[in-house]
Amino acid sequence: MQKRVRFHLFDGWSRDQKLNAIKKAQSVIASTGEDILKSSSIGIAKNTANIKPAIFEKEIKKDVFWFNYIHILIDATECGVVPKYYIESDGKDGWGRKDFVGLKYTPMFVEISGGNVIERPVFEIKSTKSLTQLADLIAFCAAREAGKICNKESVDITTKDLGQMRWYGFDSQGNPRFASAQGYPWEKFHNVVR
């Protein structure tokens, strides 16, 4: 599993101070309402085929990434917007660049993009753009909540505090799912009542 980079700005802060800062940032994100297209993908999968863990994780990551990418493109096209993607790079995303070029020249891509020219995603090692930082916070909140729920631990940061968002994921059988909801739709996607 990929480890998060430690952000030393918060060294010396208490746990409560960190949680309070996250709650404040979540309220900023929630206050944008529908003015910003907010989405997140969560892939929860069990390796029942005994595939090498690194290969299994890479394939799940790709599936979740492309499912989210295509649905954001569909949503943006329906709103009359041409999206530009900025993706934080882990240095191992050559597959994303290669897959994008292959996808771009398919009839499906022309249809879902409304015939618009969609630029190749920009992969950045570490971005300081404010919207990228907000996206990082959304990803952190979603991953934290998913980790806590999967480990049957108490949830201290909830995705409900992010406001209304578009959620993409897969159910326990691997079928793609979509929902617009306040908070990750655990019950709809995974039959987990919260």
C-alpha positions as CSV (number, residue, x, y, z in Angstrom):
1,M,0.0,0.0,0.0
2,Q,1.2,3.5,-0.9
3,K,2.2,5.5,2.2
4,R,1.3,9.2,2.5
5,V,4.1,11.7,2.6
6,R,4.4,13.2,6.1
7,F,3.7,17.0,6.1
8,H,6.0,18.5,8.7
9,L,4.0,21.8,9.0
10,F,1.8,20.1,11.6
11,D,4.6,18.6,13.7
12,G,4.0,19.7,17.3
13,W,0.2,20.0,16.9
14,S,-2.0,17.9,19.1
15,R,-4.3,15.4,17.6
16,D,-7.3,17.6,18.6
17,Q,-5.6,20.6,16.8
18,K,-5.1,18.5,13.7
19,L,-8.7,17.2,13.7
20,N,-10.1,20.8,14.3
21,A,-8.1,22.1,11.3
22,I,-9.4,19.2,9.1
23,K,-13.0,20.0,10.2
24,K,-12.6,23.7,9.3
25,A,-11.2,22.7,5.9
26,Q,-14.0,20.3,5.4
27,S,-16.5,23.1,6.1
28,V,-14.8,25.2,3.4
29,I,-15.2,22.4,0.9
30,A,-18.8,21.8,1.9
31,S,-19.6,25.5,1.6
32,T,-18.8,25.4,-2.2
33,G,-22.0,23.5,-2.8
34,E,-22.4,22.8,-6.5
35,D,-20.0,25.6,-7.5
36,I,-17.1,23.1,-7.7
37,L,-17.4,19.6,-9.1
38,K,-16.2,17.5,-6.1
39,S,-15.7,13.8,-6.6
40,S,-13.8,10.9,-5.1
41,S,-13.3,7.2,-5.8
42,I,-12.7,4.5,-3.3
43,G,-11.6,1.0,-4.3
44,I,-12.0,-1.7,-1.6
45,A,-11.0,-5.1,-2.8
46,K,-9.9,-8.4,-1.5
47,N,-7.3,-10.3,-3.3
48,T,-9.0,-13.7,-3.5
49,A,-7.1,-14.9,-6.6
50,N,-3.7,-14.7,-4.8
51,I,-2.3,-12.3,-7.3
52,K,1.0,-10.7,-6.2
53,P,0.0,-7.8,-3.8
54,A,1.9,-5.1,-5.8
55,I,0.3,-6.2,-9.1
56,F,-3.1,-6.5,-7.5
57,E,-2.8,-3.0,-5.9
58,K,-1.7,-1.5,-9.2
59,E,-4.7,-3.0,-11.1
60,I,-7.2,-1.8,-8.5
61,K,-5.6,1.7,-8.5
62,K,-5.9,1.8,-12.4
63,D,-9.5,0.7,-12.3
64,V,-10.5,3.3,-9.7
65,F,-8.5,6.0,-11.5
66,W,-10.1,5.4,-14.9
67,F,-13.6,5.0,-13.6
68,N,-13.3,8.3,-11.8
69,Y,-11.6,10.0,-14.8
70,I,-14.2,9.0,-17.3
71,H,-17.1,9.9,-15.0
72,I,-15.7,13.3,-14.3
73,L,-15.3,13.8,-18.0
74,I,-19.0,12.8,-18.5
75,D,-20.2,15.1,-15.7
76,A,-18.1,18.0,-17.0
77,T,-19.3,17.5,-20.6
78,E,-22.9,17.5,-19.5
79,C,-22.3,20.8,-17.7
80,G,-20.6,22.3,-20.8
81,V,-17.2,22.3,-19.3
82,V,-13.9,21.0,-20.7
83,P,-11.9,19.6,-17.8
84,K,-8.2,19.8,-17.3
85,Y,-6.8,17.2,-15.0
86,Y,-4.0,17.7,-12.5
87,I,-2.9,14.5,-10.9
88,E,-0.4,14.2,-8.1
89,S,2.3,11.8,-9.3
90,D,3.9,9.1,-7.3
91,G,6.6,8.7,-10.0
92,K,5.1,5.4,-11.2
93,D,2.3,6.7,-13.3
94,G,3.6,6.0,-16.8
95,W,0.7,3.7,-17.3
96,G,-1.6,6.7,-16.9
97,R,0.0,8.6,-19.7
98,K,0.1,5.6,-22.0
99,D,-3.5,4.6,-21.3
100,F,-4.7,8.1,-21.8
101,V,-3.2,8.2,-25.3
102,G,-4.8,4.9,-26.1
103,L,-8.2,5.9,-24.7
104,K,-8.2,9.3,-26.4
105,Y,-8.5,7.8,-29.9
106,T,-11.4,5.6,-29.3
107,P,-15.0,6.3,-30.5
108,M,-16.2,6.1,-26.8
109,F,-13.8,8.9,-25.8
110,V,-15.1,11.2,-28.6
111,E,-18.7,10.5,-27.5
112,I,-18.2,11.2,-23.8
113,S,-16.0,14.3,-24.4
114,G,-18.7,15.8,-26.6
115,G,-16.0,16.0,-29.3
116,N,-14.0,18.5,-27.2
117,V,-10.2,18.4,-27.3
118,I,-9.2,17.0,-23.8
119,E,-5.6,17.7,-22.9
120,R,-3.5,14.9,-21.5
121,P,-3.5,14.9,-17.7
122,V,-0.7,16.8,-16.0
123,F,1.1,14.6,-13.6
124,E,2.9,16.7,-11.0
125,I,5.3,15.4,-8.3
126,K,4.1,17.7,-5.6
127,S,1.6,20.4,-6.4
128,T,0.9,23.5,-4.3
129,K,-2.2,24.6,-6.3
130,S,-5.0,25.3,-3.8
131,L,-7.5,23.0,-5.6
132,T,-5.0,20.2,-5.7
133,Q,-4.5,20.6,-1.9
134,L,-8.3,20.5,-1.5
135,A,-8.4,17.3,-3.6
136,D,-5.7,15.9,-1.3
137,L,-7.8,16.7,1.7
138,I,-10.9,15.0,0.1
139,A,-8.7,11.9,-0.7
140,F,-7.3,11.9,2.8
141,C,-10.8,12.0,4.4
142,A,-12.1,9.3,2.2
143,A,-9.1,7.0,2.7
144,R,-9.2,7.6,6.5
145,E,-12.9,6.9,6.8
146,A,-12.6,3.7,4.6
147,G,-9.6,2.5,6.6
148,K,-11.4,3.0,9.9
149,I,-14.5,1.3,8.7
150,C,-12.7,-1.7,7.1
151,N,-10.7,-2.1,10.3
152,K,-13.9,-1.8,12.4
153,E,-12.5,1.2,14.3
154,S,-14.2,4.4,15.4
155,V,-14.4,7.0,12.6
156,D,-12.9,10.3,13.6
157,I,-13.1,12.0,10.2
158,T,-16.2,11.6,8.2
159,T,-16.8,12.2,4.5
160,K,-20.3,13.6,5.4
161,D,-18.5,16.8,6.5
162,L,-17.4,17.4,2.9
163,G,-20.9,18.2,1.8
164,Q,-22.6,16.9,-1.3
165,M,-20.2,15.1,-3.7
166,R,-20.1,12.6,-6.5
167,W,-18.8,9.3,-5.4
168,Y,-17.4,6.5,-7.6
169,G,-16.6,3.1,-6.5
170,F,-17.1,-0.6,-6.8
171,D,-19.4,-2.9,-4.9
172,S,-18.3,-6.1,-3.2
173,Q,-18.7,-8.0,-6.5
174,G,-16.5,-5.5,-8.4
175,N,-19.4,-3.8,-10.2
176,P,-18.9,-0.1,-10.8
177,R,-21.2,2.2,-8.7
178,F,-22.0,5.9,-8.8
179,A,-23.9,8.1,-6.3
180,S,-24.3,11.8,-5.5
181,A,-24.4,12.0,-1.8
182,Q,-23.4,13.8,1.4
183,G,-20.8,11.3,2.6
184,Y,-19.5,8.1,0.9
185,P,-22.6,5.8,0.2
186,W,-21.4,2.8,2.3
187,E,-24.8,1.2,2.4
188,K,-25.5,1.6,-1.4
189,F,-22.0,0.4,-2.4
190,H,-21.1,-2.2,0.2
191,N,-24.2,-2.9,2.3
192,V,-22.5,-1.3,5.3
193,V,-25.0,0.5,7.5
194,R,-23.4,3.5,9.3
